[in-house]
Amino acid sequence: MKQLVLTERQLQELIETYDMHMDGIEHFLNIDTGEIVMINSFDGDDEDESLSEAIEEGFNEIYFQISHRESHEGYMDMEDFADTVSNEKLRKKLFNVLIGGKKIFRRFKDALAADGPELDRYYKFVESKNKERVLDWLESINVDLKVFVEKDNSADRTVNRTKIRMPDS
């Protein structure tokens, strides 16, 4: 198993990259450096060409394509979150949105927008789910992740599948 050491900021960037999808843009994780690189298939230049060659040479050894959150995962996240809403009126409203129609994701967020704390909780909920998926993905490519804190150049912290040890604050 290959060990990957990331800062908290790099892990956050990886999670955000997983949550982002744009046609024609591919993201790759260099497991030697922790760097995330992007290839734009629409506006390729010499730098993209050189990077593409490096990725091709090290594909699934050094460079791994970062998948993105699928819409069915996003839908499941909305269902799972709606189950946690204690306000019965809001919960019913959210489940009514999930029944169907156009722009379900937008309408779900719009329904939550009336309750700022619930909307914030939803974004944290989704981020947590995405983090789980990223950790699962890293495990599936045989990468052991260690995350360290950049605060005052100290305090290592390890991210495990089961537990995150946090430094005392």
C-alpha positions in Angstrom: 0.0 0.0 0.0 1.3 3.4 -1.0 1.4 6.1 1.6 0.1 9.6 0.7 0.7 12.5 3.0 -1.5 15.6 2.5 -2.1 18.8 4.4 -5.6 19.5 5.5 -5.9 22.0 2.8 -4.8 19.4 0.1 -7.4 16.9 1.4 -10.1 19.6 1.3 -9.0 20.4 -2.3 -9.3 16.7 -3.2 -12.8 16.6 -1.7 -13.9 19.7 -3.6 -12.4 18.3 -6.8 -14.5 15.2 -6.3 -17.6 17.3 -5.9 -16.9 19.2 -9.2 -17.8 18.1 -12.7 -17.3 20.0 -15.9 -17.4 18.4 -19.3 -14.0 18.3 -21.0 -12.1 18.8 -17.7 -10.3 15.8 -16.1 -8.5 15.9 -12.7 -5.7 13.6 -11.7 -4.1 13.0 -8.3 -0.3 12.5 -8.2 0.0 10.1 -5.3 3.8 10.8 -5.0 3.3 14.6 -4.4 -0.4 15.0 -3.5 -0.7 17.5 -6.3 -4.0 17.7 -8.2 -3.6 18.4 -11.9 -6.2 19.3 -14.5 -6.4 18.5 -18.2 -8.7 20.6 -20.4 -9.6 18.6 -23.5 -11.2 21.7 -25.1 -8.3 24.1 -25.0 -5.2 21.9 -25.0 -1.9 23.7 -25.2 1.8 22.5 -25.1 1.7 22.4 -21.3 -1.5 20.2 -21.3 0.2 18.0 -23.9 3.3 17.6 -21.8 1.2 16.9 -18.7 -1.0 14.4 -20.6 2.1 12.5 -21.6 3.3 12.4 -18.0 -0.1 11.2 -16.9 -0.2 8.5 -19.5 3.2 7.2 -18.5 2.3 7.1 -14.8 -1.4 6.3 -15.2 -2.7 4.2 -12.3 0.8 4.1 -10.8 1.5 7.8 -10.0 -1.5 9.6 -11.5 -5.0 8.5 -10.7 -8.0 10.0 -12.3 -10.3 11.6 -9.7 -13.8 10.6 -10.2 -16.6 13.0 -9.6 -19.8 12.7 -7.6 -22.5 11.1 -9.6 -26.0 12.6 -9.6 -27.5 9.5 -8.0 -25.1 9.9 -5.1 -26.2 13.5 -4.8 -29.9 12.4 -4.8 -29.1 9.8 -2.1 -27.4 12.5 0.0 -30.5 14.6 -0.2 -32.8 11.7 0.8 -30.4 10.8 3.7 -30.3 14.4 4.8 -34.0 14.9 4.6 -34.4 12.0 7.0 -32.4 13.9 9.6 -34.4 17.1 9.5 -36.3 17.5 12.8 -38.7 20.2 11.6 -41.6 18.1 10.3 -42.9 20.8 8.0 -39.5 21.3 6.3 -38.9 17.5 6.1 -42.2 17.0 4.3 -41.4 19.9 2.0 -38.0 18.3 1.2 -39.5 14.9 0.5 -42.1 16.5 -1.8 -39.3 18.1 -3.8 -37.6 14.6 -4.0 -40.7 13.1 -5.5 -39.7 14.4 -8.9 -39.9 17.2 -11.4 -37.3 19.4 -13.0 -34.3 20.9 -11.2 -34.6 18.7 -8.0 -31.2 19.8 -6.7 -32.0 23.5 -7.1 -35.5 23.1 -5.6 -34.1 21.1 -2.7 -31.6 23.8 -1.8 -34.2 26.5 -2.3 -36.5 24.7 0.2 -33.6 24.7 2.7 -32.6 28.3 2.0 -35.5 29.5 4.2 -33.7 27.9 7.2 -30.1 29.1 7.1 -28.8 26.7 9.8 -30.4 23.7 8.1 -28.8 24.8 4.8 -25.4 25.0 6.4 -25.9 21.6 8.0 -26.8 20.2 4.6 -23.6 21.5 3.1 -21.6 20.0 5.9 -23.5 16.7 5.6 -22.7 16.5 1.8 -19.1 17.4 2.5 -18.9 14.6 5.0 -20.4 12.1 2.5 -17.9 13.3 -0.2 -15.0 12.8 2.3 -16.2 9.3 2.9 -16.3 8.6 -0.8 -12.8 10.1 -1.4 -11.4 8.0 1.5 -13.1 4.9 0.0 -11.6 5.7 -3.4 -8.1 6.1 -2.0 -8.5 2.8 -0.2 -9.6 1.2 -3.5 -6.4 2.3 -5.2 -4.3 1.0 -2.3 -3.4 4.4 -0.9 -2.9 4.9 2.8 -3.7 8.6 3.7 -2.0 10.6 6.4 -3.2 14.2 6.9 -1.1 16.7 8.8 -1.9 20.1 10.3 0.1 23.0 8.9 -0.4 25.0 12.1 2.9 26.3 13.4 4.7 23.5 11.6 3.6 20.9 14.2 1.1 18.3 15.2 0.8 15.4 12.9 -2.6 13.9 12.6 -3.6 10.6 10.9 -6.8 10.0 9.0 -8.0 6.4 9.3 -11.1 4.8 7.9 -12.6 4.7 11.4 -11.2 7.6 13.3 -9.6 11.0 12.9 -7.4 12.1 15.8 -7.7 15.8 16.3 -5.1 17.9 18.2 -6.4 19.4 21.4 -7.3 23.1 20.8 
